[in-house]
Structure formats: C-alpha cells, structure tokens
Amino acid sequence: MKDFNEFISFLQSNSNIVLFDAQSGLTDVSESQRTISKEEWQFIEKSIVKSNLAILRQYHKWLEK
C-alpha cells in the first residue's frame, strides 16, 4: 500500500488539477446565483479540498488498523 504522505505530495504538485476538479463540482450554480466574490469562491474550493483530505486521511488511518 502506498503511503498517505506520498498522496499528499502528489496533490500538492497537482494542486491546479485538484482545484479544477473542485470547481467542476460547483458548475451547477448559475452565475446569477453567485453572489460572492471570486476570492470567496476560491476559499470555498480550497475548503472543499481540505475537507476531502481530512476524510481521506481518516480513511487511510482506518485502513492501517
């Protein structure tokens, strides 16, 4: 099994791809519904990635048991 830290390194070196995937999940929100700034959207996207990483980290710990 690969180490979780290797996965984190992979994500860091491919952060643009990961953020693009997070953005793709928000495409169902129309422009007229987007009432927050671009910076706030970026914060939300990064929060999504961090939340998913937290879940994956716990999953990886669970697998090791």
N, C-alpha and C positions, 0 to 999 in steps of 0.2 A: 504494500500500500504506500502511496506517495505521502510525503509529509505535508501537513496543512500549511506550514510556512512556505513551502515551495509554491503552493497555490496562491498565497498572499503575494509573493514576489511576482508571479505571473500576472495577477490582477493589477499590480502597481505598474508593471511595464506595459500593460494594455489598458490603462485606465480610460482612454478615449473610447475604445470599443465598448467597455463596460458601461460607461455613461451614455453612449449612444443607445445601447440596449434598454437602459432605464428610461431614456427619453421616449423610445418607441412604445413603451407601455403607457405613456401618457397621451398618445395621439388621439384618443377618443374624446379628449377635452377640446372643444372648439375654441377658436381664437376669441370669440365674443365672451366665452366663459372665463378666459384667462384674465383675471382682474389683478394679478400680482405682477411684480416686476420680473425681468429676465433673471436678475440675481436671486430673487426668491425661488424661481423655478429651479435654478441650478442648485440651490440649497436643498430643495426637496429631492432632486435627483440624487445628490450625494447622500442624503439621509436614507433613501431607499437602498442604495448600495451598502451603506454601513449596517443597516438593519438586516439585510440579507446575509452579510458576512457574519454578523453576530449569531444568526440562526445556524449557518453552516459551521461555524466554529464549535458550537454546542453539539451539533450533529457529529462532527468529527471526534469530539471527546467521547461521545456516546459510543461510537464505533470502536474506539480503543478499549472499551471496558470488556 
